Amino acid sequence: MAHPAGVDPRATLGSTSGIARTYWPVPLVRAVVAAIAALVTTFSLDHSSIMGLLVFGVFALAAGVLGGVFGASRLGDDRASRTLFLVQAAVSGVAAIAALALSFAAPTPPAYVYLVVAWAVVTGLLELVAGVIGRERTVLARDWTVVGAITVILGIAFLAVPPDFTTNFSGAQGVSGTMTTSIMAVGLFGAYAAIIAAYLAIGAFTLKGERVRDTATDEPARDERSAS
């Protein structure tokens, strides 16, 4: 498999500095996509199933497909993790196509809920497995485990949302409205996106910090070799 410029395919996954040099942009890209999804959901007045499907479809395409392929390409010779993330990217691609198609053909609350459930459970388990099998070999395993677990929890939470829920409510000062399945589900997905955006961004800058420290440590060593 071809490796991007600057990626050392021989870098051991147990080496923090080796991973930092190659992998830190991956969680950053995923975090940016998730943050955009969270912001769109938060500031949009439209929490319909159509909106939910469109946001989820774009998120699955950008964070799942592009993020998965990009991440797999920067994992060196770790075939097991690379395969899991490529499968995750393929599942996200199917989910993205289905979401965008359903947003035009059948934008119903059950379609949105069950599609997100299927995607979250499958991709979450794949990332969780990558974290579990990699815990003895790579510092990335912790982030994979956490994000995978949060994604599985999203699927479980979506299962708890009634597919045909509608209720009227009234609040203080005569404020009233209607709570529906789509409003709850879209809001829940926005919260999920915000959580993983924050977590992945912290992970990315932590790895970048390791890269900077490693560079600073290497410079004196290079100077000594040059002097000798």
WOHUZI-V767041 format. One record per backbone hydrogen bond with DSSP energy under -1.0 kcal/mol. CO is the residue of the C=O (numbers start at 1). NH is the residue of the N-H. E is the energy in kcal/mol with one decimal. If there is no record, write none. Layout:
CO NH E
CO NH E
This chain:
4 7 -1.9
8 11 -1.9
12 15 -1.6
15 19 -2.1
16 20 -2.6
17 21 -2.1
18 22 -1.0
19 23 -3.7
23 26 -2.0
24 28 -1.1
25 29 -2.4
26 30 -2.2
27 31 -2.4
28 32 -2.3
29 33 -2.1
30 34 -2.3
31 35 -2.6
32 36 -2.2
33 37 -2.2
34 38 -2.4
35 39 -2.6
36 40 -2.7
37 41 -2.1
38 42 -2.4
39 43 -2.5
40 44 -1.0
48 52 -2.4
49 53 -2.8
50 54 -2.4
51 55 -2.7
52 56 -2.6
53 57 -2.7
54 58 -2.3
55 59 -2.5
56 60 -3.1
57 61 -1.9
58 62 -2.8
59 63 -2.7
60 65 -1.6
61 66 -1.8
62 67 -1.3
64 68 -1.5
65 69 -2.6
66 70 -2.7
67 71 -2.5
68 72 -2.5
69 73 -1.9
71 74 -1.3
72 75 -1.3
75 78 -1.9
77 79 -1.9
78 82 -2.3
79 83 -2.6
80 84 -2.0
81 85 -2.2
82 86 -1.9
83 87 -2.4
84 88 -2.2
85 89 -2.0
86 90 -2.1
87 91 -2.5
88 92 -2.4
89 93 -2.2
90 94 -2.1
91 95 -2.5
92 96 -2.6
93 97 -2.3
94 98 -2.4
95 99 -2.6
96 100 -2.5
97 101 -2.2
98 102 -2.8
99 103 -1.8
101 104 -1.1
101 105 -2.6
102 106 -1.4
106 108 -2.4
108 112 -2.0
109 113 -2.8
110 114 -2.7
111 115 -1.7
112 116 -2.2
113 117 -2.3
114 118 -2.3
115 119 -2.5
116 120 -3.1
117 121 -2.5
118 122 -2.0
119 123 -2.6
120 124 -1.9
121 125 -2.0
122 126 -2.0
123 127 -2.2
124 128 -2.4
125 129 -2.8
126 130 -2.1
127 131 -2.0
128 132 -2.3
129 133 -2.8
130 134 -1.1
134 137 -1.5
134 138 -2.3
138 141 -1.2
140 144 -2.2
141 145 -2.7
142 146 -2.5
143 147 -2.7
144 148 -2.4
145 149 -2.4
146 150 -2.6
147 151 -2.2
148 152 -2.2
149 153 -2.4
150 154 -1.9
151 155 -1.8
152 156 -2.1
153 157 -2.9
154 158 -2.5
155 159 -1.6
158 161 -1.2
162 165 -1.2
165 181 -1.6
167 179 -3.2
169 177 -2.3
172 175 -1.6
175 171 -4.9
177 169 -2.6
179 167 -2.1
180 184 -2.1
181 185 -2.9
182 186 -2.8
183 187 -2.0
184 188 -2.2
185 189 -2.4
186 190 -2.2
187 191 -2.0
188 192 -2.1
189 193 -2.6
190 194 -2.1
191 195 -2.2
192 196 -2.4
193 197 -1.9
194 198 -2.0
195 199 -2.3
196 200 -2.9
197 201 -2.1
198 202 -2.1
199 203 -2.3
200 204 -2.7
201 205 -2.4
202 206 -2.0
203 207 -2.2
204 208 -2.4
205 209 -2.0
206 210 -1.8
207 211 -1.9
208 212 -2.2
209 213 -2.5
210 214 -2.3
211 215 -2.2
212 216 -2.3
213 217 -1.9
214 218 -2.1
215 219 -1.7
218 222 -2.4
219 223 -2.3
220 224 -2.2
221 225 -2.0
222 226 -2.2
223 227 -2.2
224 228 -2.0
